[in-house]
Amino acid sequence: MAKMRSDAILRAIVFAVAILLAGPGNSRAAQQDQNKGKKEVPATSSRNSADPVVNAKPDPIAATTDPAYQIGAEDVLDISVWKEPDVSRVVPVRPDGRISLPLINDVQASGLSPQQLGKTVAEKLRKYLNDPQVTVIVTAINSQRIFVVGEVLRAGAFPLIPGMTVLQALSSAGGFTTYADVKKVHVVRQRDGKMVQLPFNYRDVLKGDNPDQNIKLEPGDTIVVP
């Protein structure tokens, strides 16, 4: 009887050990089988590379290299005179279109390109310096703006993107309110010292009847939506 009990206990111990030894292997095998049954899912980017990029502001670097760019009021200029740090300055263009620099005082900047202004400053500095080398960099473009007022969703000032039309500016302003008289929109522009009104009939332009009314905007233009 004692021998039978010992044999039974021994068999139980051997069985338990066998289960413990076989368990991890079976678990790994089962996990591998499950992994084989799964398909790999490629990672996807949360950002769509095809999304359009909208420039909120004109590029100041492009402005300094573009010979057609004209400096305007409220632009900020970096006037650098080579080897003359006491004369070099970062200055804003005043509302009267002029800037102030050491030695030469006020200089007309508005209406000139950065290259033209650089030559003007260099010429004035020749009275005090030997062959001054002047570089003008537009660090902030604040003059190239248009305005949309009246019955639009977002009235205010907007950066003037090159080639921007009336229709594009109205889109930037969020479109019309329900009370807008879209047939009597007009652009107020300063021309030869006088304010002129340029008509824009939104419905006609959309239908293609008066495409010439969808003019390219100029700095300082104001679109009025009654």
Salt bridges, closest charged atoms under 4 A:
GLU74 OE1 - ARG145 NH2 3.21
ASP96 OD2 - ARG94 NH2 3.21
ASP106 OD2 - ARG94 NH2 3.23
GLU123 OE1 - ARG126 NH1 2.77
ASP209 OD2 - LYS207 NZ 3.86
GLU218 OE2 - ARG189 NH1 3.44
ASP221 OD2 - ARG189 NH2 2.66
